[in-house]
């Protein structure tokens, strides 16, 4: 039986059967998983952790897919008059009504990197760097969902002639709005448009930090944390306290493990990389369900710069 070997192909001269073997340095499933999948999962976890720290969110609720988040609005119904000695003290009434019900769902993401892209740019540029962009897109959706609830706040504050004055009025409104709650110093979180922030930051020596693609300033004017985002309208800063900001997520590390996902230690995200031989490409697949929201919209105050 004569055999002739040509690189990766072995031809059986007698039976005319073609047998294929991988070329040297071929990237296989064993090379790309689970290491880079785990790196990608931990990348999102670390970004979410930084966002939690900036917002002052201490815990994340772990929910099942399809669970709902109830967002409430608390209002004071009456303001009874004071009474004389020995008289019955009238009741002060508060109402806490359901304002929104948000379903938190597991979201799915997939991208495919062609063999040509890997050949032209190298594995790191073609796969790893675009994975980072995919994580950024997931983060963008999380932030947009959060700011949607912040912009739905129903509390109001007196306008101020400058950013400092507007934020001071917001701080005062929060102190009144949370009159039954002891607010820790620096617990206020302000949300400001970049153009409004720029007018102040241009003349101030302030250290700006970054978390999850958001810029923020800790202990701004001694009142709290200032989050800078274009999701907030110019001239219309918003504020609440960190205790009113909650976080929840769908655990991605449950039954979905059957799909071969790699997870971070919290289960915030599941990631899988696989070789798609039929398309000569490498697929990146991710699942995640992370939600930040304001629990009581009446305690989210909107200000303005006159």
C-alpha positions in Angstrom: 0.0 0.0 0.0 1.5 3.3 -1.1 0.9 6.5 0.8 1.9 10.0 -0.1 1.9 12.7 2.5 1.3 16.3 1.5 1.4 18.7 4.5 -1.8 18.2 6.5 -3.3 15.6 4.1 -2.6 11.9 4.0 -3.8 10.1 0.9 -4.3 6.3 0.9 -3.3 5.3 -2.6 -5.0 1.9 -2.4 -8.4 3.0 -1.1 -8.2 6.6 -2.4 -9.4 7.8 1.0 -8.5 11.2 2.2 -7.6 11.6 5.9 -7.2 15.1 7.4 -5.1 16.1 10.3 -4.7 19.6 11.8 -1.9 21.8 10.6 0.7 22.9 13.0 -0.3 25.9 15.2 -4.0 25.5 14.4 -6.1 27.2 17.0 -8.6 24.7 18.4 -11.3 24.8 21.1 -8.8 23.7 23.6 -6.7 26.9 22.8 -9.6 29.4 23.2 -11.7 28.0 26.0 -12.2 28.4 28.8 -9.3 30.8 29.5 -10.4 33.8 27.3 -14.0 33.1 28.1 -13.3 33.4 31.8 -11.2 36.6 31.2 -14.2 38.1 29.4 -16.6 37.2 32.1 -14.4 38.6 34.8 -13.9 41.8 32.7 -17.7 42.5 32.9 -17.8 41.6 36.6 -15.0 44.0 37.5 -16.7 46.8 35.5 -20.1 46.2 37.2 -18.3 46.2 40.6 -16.8 49.7 39.8 -20.2 51.0 38.8 -21.7 49.6 42.0 -19.0 51.4 44.0 -19.6 54.7 42.2 -23.4 54.5 42.8 -23.0 53.3 46.3 -24.9 50.0 45.7 -23.7 47.5 48.3 -25.5 44.3 47.2 -27.0 42.8 44.0 -30.2 40.8 44.2 -30.0 37.5 42.5 -33.2 36.7 40.5 -34.6 34.1 38.2 -35.2 34.9 34.6 -38.6 36.5 34.0 -38.7 38.0 37.5 -40.1 41.5 37.9 -38.8 44.6 39.6 -41.4 46.8 41.2 -40.6 50.6 41.3 -42.7 52.7 43.6 -43.6 56.3 44.2 -44.2 57.5 47.8 -46.3 60.6 48.4 -47.5 62.5 51.4 -51.3 62.8 51.4 -51.9 65.3 54.2 -50.3 67.7 56.6 -52.4 67.7 59.8 -52.4 70.8 62.1 -50.9 70.7 65.5 -53.3 70.2 68.4 -53.5 71.3 72.0 -52.6 69.5 75.1 -54.5 66.3 75.7 -56.2 66.4 72.3 -56.0 63.5 69.8 -53.1 63.9 67.4 -54.3 63.5 63.8 -52.7 61.0 61.5 -50.2 61.9 58.8 -50.9 59.7 55.8 -48.4 58.5 53.2 -49.2 56.5 50.1 -46.7 54.2 48.4 -48.1 53.3 45.0 -46.6 51.1 42.3 -45.2 53.3 39.5 -43.4 50.8 37.2 -43.0 47.1 36.9 -39.8 46.2 35.0 -39.1 42.6 33.9 -35.5 41.6 34.2 -34.6 39.2 31.4 -31.6 37.2 30.4 -30.1 38.8 27.3 -28.1 37.0 24.6 -25.2 38.3 22.5 -23.2 36.7 19.7 -20.4 37.8 17.4 -18.4 35.9 14.9 -14.8 36.6 13.9 -13.8 35.2 10.5 -10.6 33.3 9.7 -9.6 36.0 7.3 -9.8 38.7 10.0 -7.8 36.5 12.3 -5.2 35.9 9.6 -5.0 39.6 8.7 -5.0 41.1 12.2 -3.9 38.3 14.5 -5.9 36.5 17.1 -5.5 39.2 19.8 -6.8 42.1 17.6 -9.5 40.2 15.8 -11.0 38.3 18.7 -9.9 39.6 22.1 -10.2 43.3 21.3 -13.6 42.9 19.7 -14.6 40.9 22.7 -13.8 44.0 24.8 -16.0 46.0 22.5 -18.8 43.5 23.0 -18.5 43.9 26.8 -18.6 47.7 26.3 -21.9 47.3 24.4 -23.4 45.1 27.1 -22.3 47.8 29.6 -23.9 50.5 27.5 -27.3 48.7 27.6 -27.0 48.3 31.4 -26.3 52.1 31.8 -29.1 53.1 29.4 -31.6 51.0 31.3 -30.5 52.6 34.6 -30.7 56.2 33.4 -34.2 55.5 32.0 -35.4 55.0 35.6 -33.4 58.0 36.9 -34.9 60.2 34.3 -38.4 59.0 35.3 -38.0 60.5 38.8 -40.9 62.6 40.0 -39.3 64.7 42.8 -38.5 68.4 42.1 -36.0 70.9 43.4 -35.7 74.7 43.1 -33.7 76.0 40.1 -30.2 77.4 40.7 -28.3 80.0 38.7 -25.2 77.8 38.5 -24.4 74.1 38.7 -23.2 74.5 42.3 -26.5 76.3 43.2 -28.6 73.7 41.4 -26.9 70.8 43.2 -27.2 72.5 46.5 -30.9 72.9 46.0 -31.1 69.2 45.0 -29.3 68.3 48.2 -31.8 70.3 50.2 -34.7 68.7 48.5 -33.2 65.2 49.3 -32.8 66.2 52.9 -36.5 67.1 53.0 -37.6 64.2 50.9 -35.9 61.7 53.1 -37.0 63.4 56.3 -37.7 60.0 58.0 -34.4 58.5 57.0 -31.0 59.4 58.4 -28.8 60.2 55.3 -25.1 59.5 55.8 -22.7 62.2 54.8 -21.7 61.9 51.1 -24.5 59.4 50.4 -26.1 61.7 47.8 -25.6 60.8 44.2 -25.9 63.6 41.6 -26.3 63.0 37.8 -25.1 65.8 35.6 -24.7 66.4 31.8 -21.1 66.7 30.6 -21.7 70.2 29.3 -22.9 71.4 32.7 -20.0 69.6 34.4 -17.5 71.1 32.0 -18.4 74.7 32.9 -17.4 74.0 36.5 -14.6 71.5 36.1 -12.7 73.9 33.7 -11.9 76.1 36.6 -11.5 73.5 39.4 -8.8 71.2 40.5 -10.8 68.0 40.8 -9.9 64.3 40.3 -12.3 62.5 37.9 -12.6 58.8 38.1 -14.0 56.3 35.6 -16.3 53.3 36.2 -18.0 51.2 33.4 -17.5 54.0 30.9 -19.0 56.6 33.3 -17.0 59.5 34.7 -17.6 60.6 38.3 -16.3 62.8 41.0 -16.3 61.6 44.6 -17.2 64.0 47.4 -18.2 66.8 45.0 -18.5 70.1 46.9 -18.6 68.0 50.0 -22.1 66.8 49.2 -21.8 63.5 47.5 -20.8 61.7 44.2 -21.4 63.4 40.9 -21.9 61.1 37.9 -21.3 62.6 34.5 -23.4 61.3 31.6 -24.9 62.5 28.4 -28.0 60.5 29.3 -28.9 63.4 31.6 -30.4 66.5 29.8 -28.3 69.6 29.8 -29.3 72.1 32.4 -31.4 69.4 34.3 -29.3 67.7 36.9 -30.9 64.8 38.9 -30.1 63.5 42.4 -31.1 60.8 44.8 -29.3 58.8 47.6 -27.4 55.6 47.1 -29.9 53.7 49.4 -32.5 54.4 46.7 -30.4 52.8 44.0 -30.7 49.0 43.7 -29.0 46.3 41.6 -30.3 43.0 40.5 -29.2 40.3 38.0 -30.3 37.0 36.4 -28.0 34.3 37.5 -26.3 33.0 34.3 -24.6 30.1 36.0 -27.6 27.9 36.5 -29.1 25.6 34.0 -27.3 27.4 31.2 -24.1 25.7 32.2 -25.2 22.9 29.8 -24.1 25.2 26.9 -20.5 25.2 28.1 -20.4 28.8 29.3 -17.6 30.0 31.5 -18.7 32.2 34.4 -17.3 34.7 36.8 -17.6 33.9 40.5 -20.9 35.8 40.8 -22.7 34.4 37.8 -23.3 37.9 36.3 -22.3 36.7 32.9 -21.7 33.5 31.0 -19.3 33.5 28.0 -18.4 30.8 25.5 -15.9 30.8 22.6 -16.2 28.1 20.0 -14.7 27.2 16.6 -17.3 27.3 13.8 -15.6 25.1 11.2 -18.5 25.4 8.7 -17.8 29.2 8.5 -14.1 29.2 9.3 -14.6 31.6 12.2 -14.6 31.8 15.9 -17.9 32.6 17.7 -18.2 34.6 20.9 -21.5 34.0 22.7 -22.5 35.8 26.0 -25.6 35.8 28.2 -26.2 38.3 31.0 -29.1 40.1 32.8 -27.9 43.0 35.0 -30.2 45.8 36.1 -29.7 49.0 38.1 -32.7 51.1 39.0 -34.1 53.7 41.4 -36.5 51.9 43.8 -38.7 54.9 44.6 -39.2 57.5 41.8 -40.6 60.1 44.2 -37.2 60.2 45.9 -35.4 60.9 42.6 -35.3 64.7 42.4 -34.9 66.8 39.2 -33.3 70.2 39.3 -32.5 72.9 36.8 -29.9 75.5 36.0 -31.7 78.7 35.4 
